[in-house]
Amino acid sequence: MATALMLFIAISVLILVHELGHFYVAIWLKVKVEEFGFGFPPRVFSRVKNGIKYSINALPFGGFVKIFGEQGEGQESSESFASRPARHRFAILAAGVLMNFVLAWVLFSIGAWVGAPQVSDEPSSGLPVSIITVLPHSPAEARGLRFGDQILEMRGIGVSLRVEQEKDVSDFVDGFRGEEVIMVIKRGEDIKEITITPRAQVPAGEGPLGISMGRLTTSRVAWYVAPLVGGKILLQTFAAIVGGLWTVVTQLIWHGRAATAVSGPVGIYFFGRDVQALGLSYVLQFVGMLSVNLGVLNALPIPALDGGRMFFILIEKIRGVRMNPLTEARAHTIGFALLILLMAVVTYKDIATLF
């Protein structure tokens, strides 16, 4: 429930910030904004100020901005989106994407200042032994162990061992291969007892549990350095997301399928659940990553997205003639339908991996 609430709030903020980008640039360029709404209709409350209707709506998820002339109307009015030169329309559309990148930079910067866990180089630091990696298809993955779990105690039949160092765990499980043991771990503020069976036959390069261990400390930077670190993380995240999309597209073209994992709402939920247990810094990094994702996806030249609308404006500049409004509207309708279909397929695959 806490994870669902966190994701609900986070995605609402991302959408709202995106729409604020469109809103402020439209105001700056003196294009008429008819309504800015928090949430989605039906409308609960509204107030008109300076000719703009501000509304609070019954579905408290994200928000929207309604700009005069978006659908091609009012071309005779200087306040209409449709009457403006290509550079103005492009700027208004691009502002939403830009705001998502700005928000991600702010979140990454705060996360760097607050501090993030990192593996300590000192084996005798007095820090608890923690799980650093969980290998796929391992006993640890099957039992739900996660990065950051602190290993407090190991229990077997007639024996209990308080864990002081990584070797305690590896020596213990070596003596109980193929037998059920109990790991006492600390996750966040919760103490959990995990029943697990170390593998009797261990794959090459792996251990009986399928984990690596270390000691986690917190790495922080000074507040005046944090914006630079945040900018670096933003660029790295952007490059990783664009690279991942490129891999997916090329695999689809050349192999007819995407071998790279693509997560939908279900995958994001479980990833968010794991991140939430690691603390504020990781939550900020996670939401920042979602914001970059939203920005990149919205910038793609796909009809119905901001990137699709910007693409039509670029075609207009190249041809010197505006796209037929009816043709563009049909393209956006088809694009929207395909996006809904894609979301349904990805969600289905997400759910299928759970069973």
Secondary structure, 3 states (H helix, E strand, C coil): CHHHHHHHHHHHHHHHHHHHHHHHHHHHCCCCEEEEEEEEEEEEEEEEECCEEEEEEEEEEEEEEEECCCCCCCCCCCCCHHHCCHHHHHHHHHHHHHHHHHHHHHHHHHHHHHCEEEECCCCCCCCCEEEEEECCCCHHHHCCCCCCCEEEEEEECCEEEECCCHHHHHHHHHCCCCCCEEEEEEECCEEEEEEECCCCCCCCCCCCCCEEEEEEEEECCCCCCHHHHHHHHHHHHHHHHHHHHHHHHHHHHHHCCCCCCCCCHHHHHHHHHHHHCCCHHHHHHHHHHHHHHHHHHHHCCCCCCHHHHHHHHHHHHHHCCCCCHHHHHHHHHHHHHHHHHHHHHHHHHHHHCCC
